[in-house]
Amino acid sequence: MTDRLVIAAIQANPTLGAIASNEALARDRMVQARDAGADLAVFTELFLNGYPPEDLSLKPAFWGAGKAAIERLARETNEDFAALIGVIWPPEAPGRRPRNALAFLAGGEVRGLAFKCDLPNYGVFDEKRVFEPGEGPSVFTWKGVRIGTPICEDIWGQGVCAALKAQGAEILVTPNGSPYRRMADTERMDVARARVAETGLPLLYVNQVGGQDELVFDGGSFAVSARGETVMRLPMFEEALALTTWTRRSDGWTLSDAPMAEWLTGYGEVYHAMVLGLRDYVDKSGFPGVLLGLSGGVDSAIVAVVAADALGPDRVRCFMLPSRYTSRDSLEDAEGCARRLGVRLDEIAISPAVDAFAEMLTPLYEGKAPDLTEENIQARTRGLSLMALSNKLGLMLLTTGNKSEMAVGYATLYGDMCGGYNVLKDVYKTDVYGVCEWRNANNPFGVAEDPIPRRILTKAPSAELRPDQKDQDSLPEYAELDAILHGLVEEEATLDEIVARGHAPETVERVQRLLYNSEYKRRQAAPGVKIGPRAFGRDRRYPIVNGFRDQVS
């Protein structure tokens, strides 16, 4: 029995499905931890397979590959060094589902397995679809220390940690795949403190970092003492390997030596989530870079900045596609933003293509006045041009619509919605301005100071598809629109509740109608990083054909 245990918290960035590279990453971190003097290395939830694996979890070949990798990694351990690492474990019998497991590797073998008991089935999680729950939590003994291993969701409710305490656990070590959302760090800390208060045991929380489709894992691993004090914090949005030294005292185990990083807050953490999400989506998908349409507006400007910070200016191509309605200010602002960022900007006038469409289609429009159709042709000409450039240059096209626009359908299908990824998909328009102001005041990646020209942030938003067009010609002011949308989307508030906050009944009813009527567009939209508590897509799954409408009483 030892009175001192050094645990390495491995906050690393695996790639879902890439078992060979995840195994290599795990082996590298195990060697680092062992050489640094760790007794035990702790990895995150389903590290070998990647998280969340969704229906890939149902493939027997995927189970087998993960199990084989675990057995090879076990040979990297000995009687002085062990590891805890997440893996999908094959079912015990035909017709059964696999389990979300934590493998205990020690002495050159797989010494034991813990299975996740509480499977989340809300929000972005769908684990009851693909996994069987564990029948009870597990305690592993290493060097005489009894370590309880609740897996992620197991700490979010009462019972599992108490059962570990009853089994004699002395320290709780929890591997996690907890995705970023605003205030997630505070919620995790509150939950951890509740489990510490419930058990009287210290808790080490190790979280994944990196982007996976629409999710970003922010890391932010931490430890809480038996008295509920925060005694360790690892950085957000970056990999880390931290040694934590635990000492046995008369009243239990205490963490005597660990790092204490400063965590990001506010728009700073939102911005870092956007950057990490884009970087990993592009790099893990194998694209050499990205391109986008830079219009001189605020949305495309911040997308260009995020792309340059995520990938470097040399991997970003921008294109200005002016029509007859594009203002001189927009041309100058796009050029100014590109120049500050150091990205290449090319100009392609779309008027010849728009005129060709008019010549081709006008005979069939006889008797019909110009309307939204002609505006959409401009947007779709831009979309077609950018997709052609994406094909020819091999670069992924970024789309630039924000959550406010996507909510009410203020976007053209097969036009400005074209693209492979959207960093603003879960960012309301009012928050776009907040993120822009934060980035202009901060240069976290050393790419460009004050990259967004001030006029972009002060001029009235416009799609510039007709003379003197402004967004607020057909939408409420964004501050009001976003407040109503937050009530409808994030809160599922009734119309009466939203009206009681000071909004006109007819405005609230109109926004609800636009929200529901635009579901078909969102089903065809590019994926984008989750920022808030309820993103379109994984979090909010509404039917396209939907006859229900709430009414103001």
C-alpha positions as CSV (number, residue, x, y, z in Angstrom):
1,M,0.0,0.0,0.0
2,T,1.3,3.4,-1.0
3,D,0.7,6.8,0.6
4,R,1.5,8.7,-2.6
5,L,0.0,8.2,-6.0
6,V,0.9,10.2,-9.2
7,I,-1.9,10.2,-11.7
8,A,-1.4,11.7,-15.2
9,A,-4.5,13.4,-16.6
10,I,-4.4,12.9,-20.3
11,Q,-6.4,15.7,-22.1
12,A,-5.9,14.7,-25.7
13,N,-7.5,15.0,-29.1
14,P,-8.4,11.6,-30.7
15,T,-10.1,11.3,-34.1
16,L,-13.4,9.3,-34.2
17,G,-12.9,6.0,-36.0
18,A,-9.2,6.4,-36.5
19,I,-8.3,3.6,-34.1
20,A,-4.7,3.1,-35.3
21,S,-3.8,6.8,-34.9
22,N,-5.7,7.0,-31.6
23,E,-3.7,3.9,-30.4
24,A,-0.5,5.6,-31.4
25,L,-1.5,8.8,-29.6
26,A,-2.4,6.8,-26.5
27,R,0.9,5.0,-26.6
28,D,2.8,8.3,-27.0
29,R,1.0,9.8,-24.0
30,M,1.5,6.7,-21.9
31,V,5.3,6.8,-22.5
32,Q,5.3,10.5,-21.6
33,A,3.4,9.9,-18.4
34,R,5.5,6.9,-17.4
35,D,8.8,8.7,-18.1
36,A,7.6,11.7,-16.1
37,G,7.0,9.5,-13.1
38,A,3.3,8.7,-13.2
39,D,1.9,5.6,-11.5
40,L,-1.4,5.8,-13.5
41,A,-2.4,7.5,-16.8
42,V,-6.1,8.4,-17.2
43,F,-7.6,8.9,-20.7
44,T,-11.0,10.1,-21.7
45,E,-14.3,8.4,-22.5
46,L,-14.1,6.0,-25.5
47,F,-10.6,7.4,-26.3
48,L,-9.6,4.5,-28.6
49,N,-12.7,4.6,-30.8
50,G,-13.5,8.3,-30.5
51,Y,-16.6,10.0,-29.1
52,P,-19.5,10.1,-29.9
53,P,-19.4,7.1,-32.2
54,E,-23.1,7.1,-33.0
55,D,-24.2,4.1,-35.1
56,L,-20.6,3.3,-35.9
57,S,-20.8,1.7,-32.4
58,L,-23.0,-1.1,-34.0
59,K,-20.3,-2.4,-36.3
60,P,-18.7,-5.6,-35.1
61,A,-15.5,-4.8,-37.0
62,F,-15.2,-1.5,-35.0
63,W,-15.6,-3.3,-31.7
64,G,-12.9,-5.8,-32.7
65,A,-10.4,-3.2,-33.8
66,G,-10.8,-1.3,-30.5
67,K,-10.4,-4.4,-28.4
68,A,-7.3,-5.4,-30.3
69,A,-5.8,-2.0,-29.8
70,I,-6.5,-2.1,-26.0
71,E,-4.8,-5.5,-25.8
72,R,-1.7,-4.1,-27.5
73,L,-1.7,-1.0,-25.3
74,A,-1.9,-3.2,-22.2
75,R,1.6,-4.6,-23.1
76,E,2.9,-1.0,-22.5
77,T,2.1,-1.3,-18.8
78,N,3.9,-3.1,-16.0
79,E,3.7,-3.6,-12.2
80,D,4.7,0.1,-11.7
81,F,2.7,1.8,-14.4
82,A,-1.0,1.4,-15.3
83,A,-3.6,3.1,-17.5
84,L,-7.4,3.7,-17.6
85,I,-8.6,4.2,-21.2
86,G,-12.1,4.3,-22.8
87,V,-13.1,1.8,-25.4
88,I,-16.2,0.2,-26.9
89,W,-16.4,-3.4,-25.6
90,P,-18.0,-6.1,-27.7
91,P,-21.3,-7.6,-26.5
92,E,-21.3,-10.8,-24.5
93,A,-23.7,-12.7,-26.7
94,P,-25.3,-12.4,-30.2
95,G,-28.1,-9.9,-30.4
96,R,-26.8,-7.8,-27.5
97,R,-25.4,-4.3,-27.9
98,P,-21.8,-3.3,-27.0
99,R,-20.9,-1.3,-23.9
100,N,-19.2,2.0,-23.2
101,A,-16.2,0.7,-21.2
102,L,-13.2,1.9,-19.4
103,A,-10.3,-0.6,-19.5
104,F,-7.9,-1.0,-16.6
105,L,-4.5,-1.8,-18.1
106,A,-1.8,-3.0,-15.7
107,G,1.0,-5.6,-15.5
108,G,1.0,-6.0,-19.2
109,E,-2.6,-7.1,-19.4
110,V,-6.2,-6.0,-19.3
111,R,-6.8,-6.3,-15.6
112,G,-10.5,-5.2,-15.6
113,L,-13.3,-3.3,-17.2
114,A,-15.8,-0.7,-15.9
115,F,-19.0,-0.1,-17.8
116,K,-21.0,3.1,-18.0
117,C,-24.2,2.7,-16.0
118,D,-26.2,5.9,-16.8
119,L,-26.5,6.3,-20.6
120,P,-27.5,9.8,-21.6
121,N,-30.4,10.0,-24.1
122,Y,-31.1,13.8,-24.4
123,G,-29.7,16.7,-26.3
124,V,-26.8,15.6,-28.5
125,F,-26.6,12.2,-26.8
126,D,-28.3,9.0,-28.0
127,E,-26.4,6.3,-26.1
128,K,-29.4,4.1,-25.3
129,R,-29.7,3.5,-29.0
130,V,-26.3,2.0,-29.3
131,F,-25.0,0.8,-25.9
132,E,-26.2,-1.5,-23.1
133,P,-25.7,0.0,-19.6
134,G,-23.4,-1.5,-17.1
135,E,-25.1,-3.4,-14.2
136,G,-23.0,-1.5,-11.6
137,P,-19.9,0.7,-11.3
138,S,-16.4,-0.7,-10.7
139,V,-13.5,0.0,-8.3
140,F,-10.0,-0.8,-9.4
141,T,-7.1,-1.3,-6.9
142,W,-3.7,0.0,-7.9
143,K,-0.8,0.0,-5.6
144,G,-3.2,-0.5,-2.7
145,V,-5.4,2.5,-3.6
146,R,-9.0,1.8,-4.4
147,I,-10.1,4.0,-7.4
148,G,-13.7,4.4,-8.3
149,T,-14.4,5.0,-12.0
150,P,-17.8,6.7,-12.8
151,I,-17.9,7.3,-16.6
152,C,-19.1,10.8,-17.6
153,E,-23.0,10.7,-17.2
154,D,-22.5,8.5,-14.1
155,I,-21.6,11.6,-12.1
156,W,-24.6,13.6,-13.2
157,G,-27.1,11.8,-11.0
158,Q,-27.1,10.4,-7.6
159,G,-26.4,6.7,-6.9
160,V,-23.3,5.6,-9.0
161,C,-20.7,7.5,-6.9
162,A,-22.4,6.5,-3.7
163,A,-22.2,2.9,-4.8
164,L,-18.5,3.3,-5.5
165,K,-18.1,4.7,-2.0
166,A,-19.9,1.7,-0.6
167,Q,-17.4,-0.5,-2.5
168,G,-14.5,1.1,-0.7
169,A,-13.4,3.7,-3.3
170,E,-10.9,6.2,-2.0
171,I,-10.6,8.5,-5.0
172,L,-13.1,9.1,-7.8
173,V,-11.6,9.3,-11.3
174,T,-14.1,10.1,-14.0
175,P,-13.2,10.0,-17.8
176,N,-15.5,12.2,-19.9
177,G,-16.6,13.1,-23.4
178,S,-18.4,16.3,-22.4
179,P,-19.0,18.7,-25.3
180,Y,-18.7,22.4,-25.1
181,R,-21.7,24.6,-24.6
182,R,-21.9,28.0,-22.9
183,M,-21.7,27.5,-19.1
184,A,-20.8,23.8,-19.4
185,D,-17.7,24.4,-17.2
186,T,-19.8,25.8,-14.4
187,E,-22.3,23.0,-14.7
188,R,-19.7,20.3,-14.6
189,M,-18.0,21.8,-11.5
190,D,-21.4,22.0,-9.7
191,V,-22.1,18.4,-10.5
192,A,-18.6,17.3,-9.4
193,R,-19.0,19.2,-6.1
194,A,-22.4,17.5,-5.6
195,R,-20.8,14.1,-5.9
196,V,-18.0,15.0,-3.6
197,A,-20.5,16.2,-1.0
198,E,-22.4,13.0,-1.5
199,T,-19.4,10.7,-1.0
200,G,-16.8,12.7,0.9
201,L,-14.3,11.6,-1.7
202,P,-12.0,13.7,-3.9
203,L,-12.7,13.6,-7.7
204,L,-10.5,13.9,-10.7
205,Y,-12.4,14.9,-13.9
206,V,-10.6,14.3,-17.2
207,N,-12.3,15.6,-20.3
208,Q,-11.7,15.2,-24.1
209,V,-10.5,18.1,-26.2
210,G,-11.1,18.6,-30.0
211,G,-13.7,18.9,-32.6
212,Q,-16.0,16.2,-33.9
213,D,-18.6,17.2,-36.6
214,E,-20.9,19.7,-34.8
215,L,-19.4,19.1,-31.4
216,V,-16.3,20.7,-29.8
217,F,-14.8,19.2,-26.7
218,D,-13.2,21.9,-24.6
219,G,-11.0,19.9,-22.2
220,G,-11.0,22.0,-19.1
221,S,-10.2,18.9,-16.9
222,F,-10.2,19.6,-13.2
223,A,-10.0,18.1,-9.7
224,V,-12.1,18.8,-6.6
225,S,-10.9,18.0,-3.1
226,A,-12.9,16.1,-0.5
227,R,-13.9,19.5,0.9
228,G,-15.2,20.7,-2.4
229,E,-12.3,23.0,-3.3
230,T,-11.0,23.3,-6.9
231,V,-7.5,22.0,-6.7
232,M,-6.6,21.5,-10.4
233,R,-7.6,23.1,-13.7
234,L,-6.2,22.2,-17.1
235,P,-6.5,24.6,-20.1
236,M,-9.5,24.9,-22.3
237,F,-9.5,24.0,-26.0
238,E,-5.9,22.6,-26.0
239,E,-4.2,19.3,-25.3
240,A,-2.5,18.8,-22.0
241,L,-0.8,16.1,-19.9
242,A,-0.7,17.0,-16.3
243,L,0.8,15.1,-13.4
244,T,-1.3,15.2,-10.2
245,T,0.3,14.1,-7.0
246,W,-2.1,12.5,-4.4
247,T,-1.2,12.0,-0.8
248,R,-2.8,9.8,1.8
249,R,-3.6,11.5,5.1
250,S,-5.5,10.5,8.1
251,D,-8.7,11.9,6.7
252,G,-8.3,10.6,3.2
253,W,-6.6,11.5,0.0
254,T,-5.6,15.0,-1.0
255,L,-4.1,16.5,-4.1
256,S,-0.9,18.2,-3.1
257,D,0.6,19.2,-6.5
258,A,-1.3,20.0,-9.7
259,P,-1.5,22.8,-12.3
260,M,-4.1,25.6,-12.1
261,A,-4.8,27.1,-15.5
262,E,-7.0,30.1,-16.1
263,W,-10.2,29.3,-18.0
264,L,-11.7,31.4,-20.8
265,T,-15.0,33.2,-20.3
266,G,-17.6,34.9,-22.3
267,Y,-17.0,35.5,-26.0
268,G,-13.4,34.4,-25.6
269,E,-14.5,30.8,-25.0
270,V,-17.1,31.0,-27.8
271,Y,-14.4,32.2,-30.2
272,H,-12.0,29.4,-29.2
273,A,-14.7,26.8,-29.7
274,M,-15.4,28.2,-33.2
275,V,-11.7,28.0,-34.1
276,L,-11.1,24.5,-32.7
277,G,-14.3,23.2,-34.3
278,L,-13.3,24.5,-37.7
279,R,-9.7,23.4,-37.5
280,D,-10.5,19.8,-36.6
281,Y,-13.3,19.5,-39.1
282,V,-11.0,20.6,-41.9
283,D,-7.9,18.7,-40.8
284,K,-9.6,15.5,-39.7
285,S,-11.5,15.5,-43.0
286,G,-8.3,15.9,-45.0
287,F,-9.0,19.2,-46.7
288,P,-5.9,21.3,-47.6
289,G,-7.8,24.5,-46.8
290,V,-11.0,26.5,-47.2
291,L,-12.6,29.2,-49.3
292,L,-15.5,31.5,-48.7
293,G,-17.4,34.4,-50.2
294,L,-16.3,37.6,-48.5
295,S,-19.1,40.1,-48.9
296,G,-18.1,43.1,-46.9
297,G,-20.6,42.1,-44.2
298,V,-20.1,41.1,-40.6
299,D,-20.9,37.4,-40.9
300,S,-18.4,36.6,-43.7
301,A,-15.8,38.8,-42.1
302,I,-15.8,36.9,-38.8
303,V,-15.9,33.6,-40.7
304,A,-12.8,34.6,-42.6
305,V,-11.1,35.7,-39.3
306,V,-11.9,32.3,-37.7
307,A,-10.6,30.5,-40.7
308,A,-7.3,32.4,-40.7
309,D,-6.9,31.8,-37.0
310,A,-7.8,28.1,-37.3
311,L,-5.8,27.2,-40.4
312,G,-3.4,30.1,-41.1
313,P,-3.9,32.7,-43.8
314,D,-2.2,30.7,-46.4
315,R,-4.9,28.0,-46.2
316,V,-7.8,30.5,-46.7
317,R,-9.0,31.8,-50.1
318,C,-11.7,34.6,-50.2
319,F,-13.8,35.7,-53.2
320,M,-15.8,38.8,-53.6
321,L,-18.7,38.2,-56.0
322,P,-20.3,41.6,-56.6
323,S,-23.6,42.2,-58.4
324,R,-25.0,45.4,-59.7
325,Y,-26.4,46.1,-56.2
326,T,-23.1,45.7,-54.3
327,S,-22.0,48.9,-52.7
328,R,-18.6,50.5,-53.0
329,D,-18.4,50.3,-49.2
330,S,-18.8,46.5,-49.3
331,L,-16.1,46.2,-51.9
332,E,-13.7,48.3,-49.8
333,D,-14.6,46.6,-46.5
334,A,-14.0,43.1,-48.0
335,E,-10.7,44.2,-49.3
336,G,-9.8,45.8,-46.0
337,C,-10.6,42.7,-44.0
338,A,-8.7,40.4,-46.4
339,R,-5.6,42.8,-46.3
340,R,-5.6,42.8,-42.5
341,L,-5.8,39.0,-42.4
342,G,-3.2,38.5,-45.1
343,V,-5.6,36.2,-47.1
344,R,-5.9,36.2,-50.8
345,L,-9.0,37.9,-52.2
346,D,-10.2,37.6,-55.8
347,E,-13.1,39.4,-57.4
348,I,-15.6,37.7,-59.7
349,A,-18.5,39.8,-61.1
350,I,-21.7,37.7,-61.2
351,S,-23.7,40.1,-63.5
352,P,-23.0,38.1,-66.7
353,A,-24.3,34.9,-65.2
354,V,-27.3,36.7,-63.6
355,D,-28.1,38.4,-67.0
356,A,-27.9,35.0,-68.7
357,F,-30.4,33.5,-66.3
358,A,-32.7,36.5,-66.9
359,E,-32.4,36.0,-70.7
360,M,-33.1,32.3,-70.4
361,L,-36.0,32.5,-67.9
362,T,-37.8,35.9,-68.6
363,P,-39.9,34.5,-71.4
364,L,-41.4,32.1,-68.9
365,Y,-42.1,34.9,-66.3
366,E,-44.5,36.7,-68.6
367,G,-47.0,38.6,-66.6
368,K,-45.2,38.3,-63.3
369,A,-43.4,41.2,-61.6
370,P,-39.9,40.9,-60.3
371,D,-39.8,39.5,-56.7
372,L,-37.7,37.2,-54.5
373,T,-37.0,35.0,-57.5
374,E,-34.6,37.4,-59.0
375,E,-32.9,38.0,-55.6
376,N,-32.4,34.2,-55.2
377,I,-30.9,33.9,-58.6
378,Q,-28.1,36.2,-57.5
379,A,-27.5,34.2,-54.3
380,R,-27.6,30.9,-56.2
381,T,-25.2,32.3,-58.9
382,R,-22.8,33.0,-56.1
383,G,-23.3,29.6,-54.6
384,L,-22.8,27.9,-57.9
385,S,-19.6,29.9,-58.5
386,L,-18.2,29.1,-55.1
387,M,-19.0,25.4,-55.4
388,A,-17.2,25.3,-58.8
389,L,-14.2,26.9,-57.2
390,S,-14.3,24.5,-54.3
391,N,-14.3,21.6,-56.8
392,K,-11.5,23.0,-58.9
393,L,-9.3,24.1,-56.1
394,G,-10.0,21.2,-53.7
395,L,-10.8,23.6,-50.9
396,M,-13.8,23.2,-48.6
397,L,-16.4,25.9,-49.0
398,L,-17.5,27.7,-45.8
399,T,-21.0,29.0,-45.5
400,T,-21.6,32.1,-43.4
401,G,-25.2,32.3,-42.3
402,N,-25.8,32.9,-38.6
403,K,-28.4,31.2,-36.3
404,S,-30.8,34.1,-36.5
405,E,-30.9,33.8,-40.3
406,M,-31.1,30.0,-40.2
407,A,-34.0,30.2,-37.7
408,V,-36.2,32.3,-39.9
409,G,-35.1,31.1,-43.3
410,Y,-33.3,34.3,-44.2
411,A,-31.0,32.3,-46.4
412,T,-31.2,31.0,-49.9
413,L,-31.2,27.2,-50.4
414,Y,-28.5,26.3,-52.9
415,G,-27.3,29.8,-52.7
416,D,-25.6,31.4,-49.7
417,M,-26.4,28.1,-47.8
418,C,-23.9,26.2,-50.0
419,G,-20.9,24.9,-48.2
420,G,-19.4,22.1,-46.1
421,Y,-19.3,23.8,-42.7
422,N,-20.7,26.8,-40.9
423,V,-18.9,28.2,-37.9
424,L,-21.9,30.6,-37.2
425,K,-24.6,28.0,-37.3
426,D,-25.3,28.2,-33.6
427,V,-24.4,31.9,-33.1
428,Y,-27.2,34.5,-33.1
429,K,-26.6,37.7,-35.0
430,T,-26.3,39.8,-31.8
431,D,-23.6,37.4,-30.6
432,V,-21.8,37.7,-33.9
433,Y,-21.2,41.3,-33.1
434,G,-20.0,40.4,-29.6
435,V,-17.6,37.8,-31.0
436,C,-16.3,40.3,-33.5
437,E,-15.7,43.0,-30.8
438,W,-13.9,40.4,-28.7
439,R,-11.6,39.3,-31.6
440,N,-10.8,42.9,-32.6
441,A,-9.7,43.5,-29.0
442,N,-7.7,40.2,-28.7
443,N,-5.3,38.3,-31.0
444,P,-5.1,34.8,-29.4
445,F,-3.4,33.1,-32.3
446,G,-1.1,35.8,-33.4
447,V,-2.6,36.1,-36.9
448,A,-3.9,39.7,-37.1
449,E,-4.6,42.7,-34.9
450,D,-8.0,44.4,-35.2
451,P,-8.9,42.3,-38.3
452,I,-12.5,43.6,-38.9
453,P,-12.8,47.1,-40.2
454,R,-15.0,49.3,-38.0
455,R,-17.5,50.1,-40.7
456,I,-18.4,46.5,-41.1
457,L,-19.5,46.5,-37.4
458,T,-21.5,49.8,-37.7
459,K,-23.3,49.7,-41.0
460,A,-26.8,48.2,-41.3
461,P,-26.8,44.5,-42.3
462,S,-27.9,43.9,-45.9
463,A,-27.9,41.0,-48.4
464,E,-27.6,43.6,-51.2
465,L,-29.9,41.8,-53.5
466,R,-32.0,44.8,-54.5
467,P,-31.5,48.6,-54.3
468,D,-31.0,50.0,-50.7
469,Q,-32.0,46.7,-49.2
470,K,-31.6,46.2,-45.4
471,D,-32.2,43.1,-43.3
472,Q,-34.7,45.0,-41.1
473,D,-36.9,45.7,-44.2
474,S,-38.3,42.2,-43.7
475,L,-37.2,41.2,-40.2
476,P,-37.5,42.7,-36.7
477,E,-34.4,44.4,-35.3
478,Y,-31.9,41.7,-34.5
479,A,-32.0,42.4,-30.7
480,E,-35.7,41.7,-30.7
481,L,-35.6,38.9,-33.1
482,D,-32.9,37.1,-31.1
483,A,-34.8,37.5,-27.9
484,I,-37.9,36.0,-29.4
485,L,-35.9,33.2,-31.0
486,H,-34.2,32.4,-27.7
487,G,-37.5,32.0,-26.1
488,L,-38.9,29.8,-28.9
489,V,-35.8,27.6,-29.5
490,E,-33.7,27.4,-26.3
491,E,-36.6,27.7,-23.8
492,E,-39.6,26.3,-25.6
493,A,-41.5,29.2,-24.1
494,T,-45.1,29.7,-24.9
495,L,-46.1,32.7,-27.1
496,D,-47.9,34.2,-24.1
497,E,-44.7,34.0,-22.0
498,I,-42.7,35.7,-24.8
499,V,-45.4,38.4,-25.3
500,A,-45.3,39.1,-21.6
501,R,-41.6,40.1,-21.9
502,G,-42.7,43.1,-24.0
503,H,-42.9,41.8,-27.6
504,A,-45.9,42.5,-29.9
505,P,-48.1,39.5,-30.3
506,E,-48.1,39.8,-34.1
507,T,-44.3,39.9,-34.2
508,V,-44.0,36.8,-32.0
509,E,-46.5,34.9,-34.1
510,R,-44.7,35.9,-37.3
511,V,-41.3,34.8,-35.9
512,Q,-42.9,31.4,-34.8
513,R,-44.3,31.0,-38.3
514,L,-41.0,31.7,-40.0
515,L,-39.2,29.4,-37.6
516,Y,-41.4,26.4,-38.3
517,N,-41.7,27.1,-42.0
518,S,-37.9,27.0,-42.4
519,E,-37.3,23.6,-41.0
520,Y,-36.9,22.1,-44.5
521,K,-34.0,24.5,-45.1
522,R,-32.2,23.6,-41.9
523,R,-32.4,19.9,-42.8
524,Q,-30.3,20.7,-45.8
525,A,-27.9,23.1,-44.1
526,A,-24.2,22.5,-43.5
527,P,-23.1,21.3,-40.1
528,G,-21.7,23.8,-37.7
529,V,-20.2,24.0,-34.2
530,K,-22.6,23.8,-31.2
531,I,-22.2,26.9,-29.0
532,G,-25.4,27.2,-27.0
533,P,-27.6,24.8,-25.1
534,R,-29.9,23.9,-28.0
535,A,-28.4,23.9,-31.5
536,F,-30.4,23.2,-34.6
537,G,-29.9,19.6,-35.7
538,R,-28.7,17.2,-33.0
539,D,-30.3,19.2,-30.1
540,R,-33.6,20.3,-31.8
541,R,-35.2,17.8,-34.1
542,Y,-38.5,19.2,-35.4
543,P,-40.7,17.7,-38.1
544,I,-40.7,19.4,-41.5
545,V,-44.4,18.9,-42.0
546,N,-45.9,20.4,-38.8
547,G,-49.4,21.7,-38.4
548,F,-49.0,22.9,-34.9
549,R,-48.8,26.6,-34.1
550,D,-49.0,28.1,-30.6
551,Q,-51.3,31.1,-30.3
552,V,-51.3,34.2,-28.2
553,S,-54.3,34.0,-25.9
